[in-house]
Amino acid sequence: MEESKQKTIGFVTAHWNWDKAYSITSVMHDQLVANVKHGYKTVLFTLPFFTDDALIPEGVEIRKVIPQFVLEEYKNYKYPFNYKEEVSEVVDALVQYGADCDIFITHDLHFVDTFTPYCAAIHYLCNGKMIKGKWLLWTHSAPSHQPDLKEGNPH
């Protein structure tokens, strides 16, 4: 593949390790291998304290830039007071460190209640066309019933 036409694929995660017992990790691992094999520049976005660099396939660049939050606050559809600041942190990180990505792939970040600030950041980026990359939001689990929510709740 010509260097000038090479696509950059970014995998956005909230991973702190690479435990293949977590099914999403196994799927992502195979996708990383396939992307490198077929000549794509492949980037894995993780939390800053990601511990398993040695387990990531050769040829994958690791960017430890995804902000870490206390996600327990989002369970049961609560609305933390610092929600907007957290969304802004994710947006800023992806604008700064993902500007070179042509495609972003995520796994379950877009509807699991605890990942709400990541999901909102993705929507904000896409709606505002703040970065060039297109998004593939991979769904592994069926969403559960969601309660009626008050207006303004980020869920």
Backbone bond lengths (Angstrom), bond angles and torsions (degrees), N, CA, C in turn:
res aa  C-N    CA-C-N  psi(-1)  N-CA   C-N-CA  omega(-1)  CA-C   N-CA-C  phi
1 M - - - 1.446 - - 1.526 108.35 -
2 E 1.311 116.71 132.81 1.453 120.12 178.19 1.517 110.17 -61.78
3 E 1.317 115.58 140.12 1.461 120.87 -179.41 1.523 111.41 -56.52
4 S 1.328 117.25 -40.93 1.463 120.90 -176.02 1.526 112.33 -69.24
5 K 1.327 117.68 -20.85 1.461 121.25 -178.77 1.522 112.39 -105.82
6 Q 1.300 117.82 3.26 1.457 121.87 -178.15 1.526 110.65 -68.48
7 K 1.313 116.63 127.23 1.460 121.89 177.58 1.527 109.40 -84.41
8 T 1.319 114.90 147.58 1.460 121.23 174.19 1.519 107.90 -108.74
9 I 1.328 115.55 123.55 1.460 122.50 -178.68 1.523 108.10 -109.39
10 G 1.335 116.63 122.89 1.458 121.82 178.89 1.515 111.20 -108.72
11 F 1.306 116.83 128.64 1.466 122.95 176.22 1.525 107.19 -101.83
12 V 1.317 117.12 113.37 1.462 122.45 -176.34 1.529 108.71 -97.39
13 T 1.327 116.08 122.51 1.461 121.69 -177.83 1.523 110.94 -133.10
14 A 1.305 114.16 168.56 1.466 121.28 168.49 1.530 107.25 -114.49
15 H 1.323 115.98 35.61 1.470 122.17 -178.14 1.527 111.24 -80.30
16 W 1.316 114.72 141.84 1.470 120.44 171.79 1.521 109.97 -114.47
17 N 1.354 116.19 -12.37 1.467 120.58 174.34 1.526 108.39 -147.49
18 W 1.332 116.75 -177.67 1.462 122.38 -175.59 1.517 109.33 -124.47
19 D 1.316 116.59 58.56 1.457 123.39 -178.29 1.529 109.11 -82.71
20 K 1.337 116.81 110.54 1.458 120.78 -176.95 1.533 112.96 -71.76
21 A 1.327 117.70 -6.73 1.459 119.77 173.42 1.533 110.06 -68.93
22 Y 1.321 116.72 -22.44 1.460 122.41 174.68 1.524 105.65 -82.42
23 S 1.316 117.94 113.43 1.469 121.68 -169.75 1.522 113.17 -55.57
24 I 1.313 117.88 -35.44 1.460 119.81 179.88 1.527 110.98 -62.17
25 T 1.323 116.34 -35.80 1.466 119.98 179.24 1.524 110.58 -62.43
26 S 1.321 117.08 -43.26 1.466 120.19 179.21 1.524 111.53 -62.78
27 V 1.322 117.01 -42.36 1.464 120.82 178.73 1.530 109.80 -63.77
28 M 1.319 116.74 -47.14 1.455 120.61 -179.46 1.522 111.14 -62.63
29 H 1.326 116.73 -39.17 1.465 120.30 179.20 1.531 109.95 -56.92
30 D 1.336 116.07 -48.46 1.461 120.25 179.71 1.531 111.32 -63.46
31 Q 1.327 117.18 -37.63 1.459 120.12 178.26 1.530 111.48 -67.19
32 L 1.325 116.95 -39.33 1.471 120.07 176.94 1.528 110.59 -61.23
33 V 1.335 116.22 -46.70 1.469 121.03 179.04 1.522 110.46 -59.10
34 A 1.330 116.73 -45.74 1.466 120.84 -178.08 1.530 111.42 -63.57
35 N 1.317 116.58 -41.53 1.468 119.58 -179.58 1.522 111.52 -64.17
36 V 1.328 117.33 -44.68 1.459 120.87 178.93 1.532 109.59 -63.92
37 K 1.328 116.43 -44.81 1.467 121.43 -179.25 1.528 111.66 -56.79
38 H 1.327 116.84 -35.72 1.461 120.76 -176.20 1.531 113.22 -96.51
39 G 1.337 116.16 15.47 1.448 120.53 168.53 1.511 117.25 87.93
40 Y 1.325 117.39 10.40 1.462 118.92 177.89 1.517 110.53 -84.94
41 K 1.320 115.75 142.31 1.461 119.19 169.20 1.526 104.91 -70.88
42 T 1.316 116.66 124.31 1.458 121.56 -171.69 1.515 110.01 -120.92
43 V 1.338 115.67 128.23 1.456 122.47 -176.21 1.525 108.91 -125.06
44 L 1.319 116.06 134.07 1.460 122.27 175.04 1.522 108.24 -109.62
45 F 1.332 116.46 117.45 1.459 122.31 176.70 1.523 108.32 -93.25
46 T 1.328 116.84 125.02 1.461 121.64 -177.67 1.532 110.48 -132.37
47 L 1.327 114.48 178.32 1.463 120.72 172.79 1.528 109.09 -69.03
48 P 1.315 118.60 156.88 1.466 121.42 -176.88 1.526 115.06 -59.47
49 F 1.316 117.22 -29.76 1.468 118.87 -176.77 1.526 112.26 -102.63
50 F 1.330 117.11 28.89 1.463 122.30 175.29 1.533 108.91 -53.44
51 T 1.334 116.76 132.47 1.469 120.67 -169.78 1.532 115.68 -107.12
52 D 1.312 118.46 -11.99 1.469 119.62 -168.39 1.531 114.11 -112.85
53 D 1.315 117.33 45.89 1.469 121.21 -179.76 1.532 111.62 -52.53
54 A 1.309 117.44 -39.78 1.468 121.72 -176.01 1.529 112.85 -65.94
55 L 1.325 118.25 -18.51 1.465 121.39 -179.13 1.529 113.23 -90.24
56 I 1.304 116.70 -7.81 1.464 120.88 -179.39 1.525 108.41 -80.05
57 P 1.334 117.34 137.27 1.464 120.06 -178.03 1.528 112.70 -55.95
58 E 1.316 114.68 145.48 1.462 121.14 178.18 1.530 109.23 -59.81
59 G 1.316 115.19 138.32 1.449 120.60 179.44 1.513 114.30 97.19
60 V 1.330 117.43 -6.46 1.463 121.83 178.76 1.526 108.62 -96.88
61 E 1.311 116.20 127.24 1.462 121.13 174.73 1.524 109.06 -84.32
62 I 1.305 116.90 133.02 1.464 122.09 178.33 1.525 108.37 -103.15
63 R 1.322 115.30 127.15 1.468 120.94 175.31 1.531 107.61 -118.68
64 K 1.304 115.43 109.40 1.471 121.84 -177.03 1.525 109.53 -90.01
65 V 1.337 116.00 74.85 1.466 120.59 -170.64 1.527 114.48 -131.40
66 I 1.315 118.39 -3.89 1.467 120.22 -178.33 1.527 108.33 -77.51
67 P 1.324 117.79 122.02 1.466 119.85 -177.16 1.533 112.64 -61.54
68 Q 1.328 114.74 143.78 1.461 121.74 177.57 1.521 108.82 -97.72
69 F 1.326 116.04 134.66 1.460 121.69 177.72 1.521 109.68 -128.55
70 V 1.322 116.17 164.57 1.459 121.59 170.99 1.522 105.78 -83.25
71 L 1.320 116.22 98.42 1.462 121.13 -172.24 1.527 113.53 -81.61
72 E 1.316 117.28 -11.44 1.464 120.43 177.31 1.524 111.11 -56.95
73 E 1.329 115.86 -30.47 1.462 120.07 -179.01 1.526 112.11 -60.50
74 Y 1.320 117.69 -25.36 1.461 121.28 -175.76 1.528 113.32 -88.51
75 K 1.323 116.76 -11.92 1.461 118.64 179.79 1.521 110.02 -64.96
76 N 1.291 115.52 152.17 1.466 122.44 179.97 1.523 111.58 59.08
77 Y 1.329 115.89 27.27 1.458 122.95 172.18 1.524 114.05 61.65
78 K 1.307 116.35 37.20 1.458 120.09 173.21 1.523 108.88 -79.36
79 Y 1.294 116.21 163.19 1.458 122.60 -174.96 1.523 107.98 -125.47
80 P 1.334 118.74 91.14 1.466 121.64 -177.23 1.528 112.23 -62.60
81 F 1.297 115.42 147.44 1.466 120.96 -178.57 1.517 112.60 -62.59
82 N 1.334 118.57 -25.44 1.462 121.86 -176.14 1.534 112.95 -100.44
83 Y 1.314 117.44 19.09 1.458 123.00 -177.32 1.534 112.73 -53.38
84 K 1.315 117.71 -51.75 1.470 120.80 -176.32 1.524 112.00 -63.42
85 E 1.316 116.90 -35.70 1.465 119.99 178.28 1.528 110.63 -67.66
86 E 1.334 116.35 -38.49 1.461 119.85 179.07 1.529 110.70 -66.26
87 V 1.316 117.14 -44.70 1.469 120.61 177.14 1.525 109.87 -58.01
88 S 1.312 116.50 -44.32 1.464 121.69 -179.86 1.524 111.70 -61.71
89 E 1.329 117.69 -38.19 1.470 120.88 178.23 1.524 111.35 -63.06
90 V 1.347 116.75 -42.07 1.468 120.12 179.52 1.527 109.86 -67.23
91 V 1.324 116.61 -44.71 1.463 120.55 178.27 1.523 109.93 -56.64
92 D 1.321 116.63 -50.16 1.468 120.65 -178.77 1.527 111.78 -58.94
93 A 1.339 116.83 -42.63 1.471 120.30 -179.50 1.524 111.33 -63.72
94 L 1.330 116.57 -43.57 1.465 118.82 -178.17 1.523 112.19 -72.95
95 V 1.326 117.93 -34.65 1.469 119.90 175.84 1.525 109.68 -64.47
96 Q 1.325 116.56 -42.64 1.461 120.30 -177.64 1.523 112.74 -72.66
97 Y 1.323 116.81 -46.21 1.467 120.11 -171.21 1.532 114.22 -102.89
98 G 1.329 117.88 -5.64 1.458 119.92 -179.17 1.514 114.05 -115.64
99 A 1.320 116.58 11.80 1.466 120.48 -176.52 1.523 112.55 -60.97
100 D 1.329 117.96 -25.75 1.461 121.24 -178.07 1.525 113.30 -86.98
101 C 1.319 117.84 -5.79 1.468 120.62 -175.99 1.524 111.73 -82.30
102 D 1.325 114.89 133.69 1.463 121.54 177.19 1.523 110.94 -89.11
103 I 1.318 116.18 -30.32 1.465 122.64 -178.39 1.520 107.86 -139.61
104 F 1.333 115.54 138.70 1.462 121.58 173.54 1.519 107.93 -117.07
105 I 1.316 116.08 138.98 1.461 121.67 176.09 1.515 107.69 -123.70
106 T 1.339 115.94 131.59 1.460 121.13 174.67 1.525 108.38 -126.10
107 H 1.292 115.55 161.59 1.458 122.29 178.74 1.523 109.65 -129.23
108 D 1.323 116.24 109.01 1.471 124.77 176.61 1.530 114.97 65.65
109 L 1.313 119.41 9.41 1.470 120.02 178.14 1.517 112.32 -75.33
110 H 1.305 118.42 -15.98 1.457 120.88 -169.93 1.518 115.70 -91.77
111 F 1.338 119.56 -8.82 1.455 116.54 179.08 1.525 114.96 -142.44
112 V 1.302 119.13 -9.72 1.462 120.82 177.58 1.528 107.87 -71.37
113 D 1.317 116.79 126.98 1.471 120.47 -170.68 1.523 113.40 -55.59
114 T 1.321 118.71 -34.82 1.463 119.12 -178.25 1.518 113.28 -71.79
115 F 1.319 118.04 -16.58 1.462 121.37 179.94 1.531 112.88 -96.70
116 T 1.312 117.80 18.34 1.463 122.40 -174.96 1.530 114.14 -51.51
117 P 1.338 121.36 -44.53 1.469 117.54 -178.86 1.533 113.07 -65.50
118 Y 1.333 117.51 -31.02 1.459 120.59 177.10 1.527 110.34 -70.30
119 C 1.322 115.99 -43.63 1.461 121.45 178.50 1.521 110.80 -60.82
120 A 1.310 116.59 -47.51 1.468 120.50 -179.08 1.527 110.72 -61.68
121 A 1.323 116.94 -38.49 1.464 120.35 178.65 1.529 110.64 -63.74
122 I 1.322 117.06 -42.09 1.462 121.06 178.28 1.528 109.90 -60.75
123 H 1.335 117.16 -46.33 1.468 120.49 178.68 1.524 111.06 -61.92
124 Y 1.305 116.47 -42.91 1.454 121.59 179.83 1.532 110.67 -61.09
125 L 1.331 116.20 -45.33 1.464 120.87 179.11 1.526 111.81 -62.81
126 C 1.331 116.21 -43.58 1.467 120.41 -178.42 1.523 111.54 -69.17
127 N 1.311 116.81 -45.50 1.462 119.91 -178.45 1.518 112.03 -66.85
128 G 1.321 116.80 -34.48 1.452 120.52 -179.42 1.511 114.14 -89.62
129 K 1.350 115.31 -1.52 1.470 120.33 -178.36 1.528 111.10 48.10
130 M 1.327 115.01 46.72 1.464 121.24 -175.47 1.520 113.12 -81.75
131 I 1.327 116.73 -19.68 1.453 120.76 176.28 1.522 107.93 -136.49
132 K 1.325 116.09 156.02 1.463 119.74 -173.43 1.525 113.22 -74.62
133 G 1.324 117.50 -24.25 1.457 120.75 -172.00 1.514 114.72 -63.96
134 K 1.319 115.23 143.30 1.465 122.91 171.94 1.524 107.63 -89.04
135 W 1.326 117.21 156.40 1.465 121.40 -174.20 1.518 111.53 -117.86
136 L 1.328 115.72 136.18 1.450 123.53 170.24 1.524 105.84 -115.64
137 L 1.322 116.44 112.47 1.466 121.62 -178.35 1.529 107.90 -100.88
138 W 1.319 115.70 99.56 1.451 123.22 -174.07 1.529 109.63 -80.91
139 T 1.332 116.40 129.47 1.460 121.72 -179.27 1.520 109.89 -109.44
140 H 1.321 116.24 124.70 1.465 121.55 178.86 1.515 112.18 -106.29
141 S 1.298 116.49 -30.84 1.458 121.69 -173.49 1.518 109.55 -116.14
142 A 1.312 115.52 151.04 1.465 119.21 175.24 1.521 108.71 -79.31
143 P 1.326 116.78 133.33 1.470 117.94 178.82 1.517 110.39 -67.76
144 S 1.311 115.66 145.23 1.457 120.60 177.99 1.518 109.60 -86.00
145 H 1.324 115.87 169.70 1.468 121.22 178.17 1.519 108.97 -59.93
146 Q 1.303 115.65 135.34 1.456 120.07 178.16 1.517 109.23 -107.77
147 P 1.319 116.40 138.60 1.469 119.67 179.97 1.525 110.89 -71.20
148 D 1.338 115.43 163.89 1.463 119.34 171.70 1.517 107.22 -64.85
149 L 1.297 117.12 131.93 1.454 121.31 -174.87 1.512 111.24 -112.45
150 K 1.305 114.38 149.55 1.454 120.03 177.04 1.519 109.59 -70.89
151 E 1.311 116.60 149.26 1.459 121.50 178.98 1.527 109.44 -57.57
152 G 1.311 115.48 135.82 1.450 120.45 178.96 1.524 113.97 94.30
153 N 1.330 118.09 -12.27 1.453 120.73 177.73 1.527 108.08 -69.35
154 P 1.330 118.78 131.54 1.469 120.49 -174.60 1.512 114.11 -66.94
155 H 1.314 118.52 -16.24 1.456 119.63 -179.08 1.511 110.78 -74.57
